[in-house]
Amino acid sequence: MKREIITLSGSTKFKKEFIAAAGRLSLEGKIVLAPAIYGKAEGIEHSPATAKLLYELHLDKINISDGIFVIDVDGYIGDSTRKEIAYAKSKGKFVKYLSKES
């Protein structure tokens, strides 16, 4: 049985919601790829080079995923997340939203 692979996308200021979604989706039998660093929630500022690396890693996660699950608390979707949604769609990946499941 092939398990569905899902990358979580959204603002890293929503760390609590990312962790809750990762747990719920894992209990549904899905492989969840989540951020390793929650810079906005933890007040971590990255150099431009590190930010670029982390963004490229995130796109790589989307590439190996079946789709993305957008953590859009109160409908919030920032510029980076909009780009990730467009990227996922351009690669034929599904896009699901936390706000539509709540």
Buried (B, 14 or more C-beta within 10 A) or exposed (E): EEEBBBBBBBBBBBBEBBBEBBEBBEEEEBBBBBBEEBBBBEEEEEEEEEEEEBBEEBBEBBEEBBBBBBBBBEEBBBEBBEEBBEBBEEEEBEBEBBEEEE
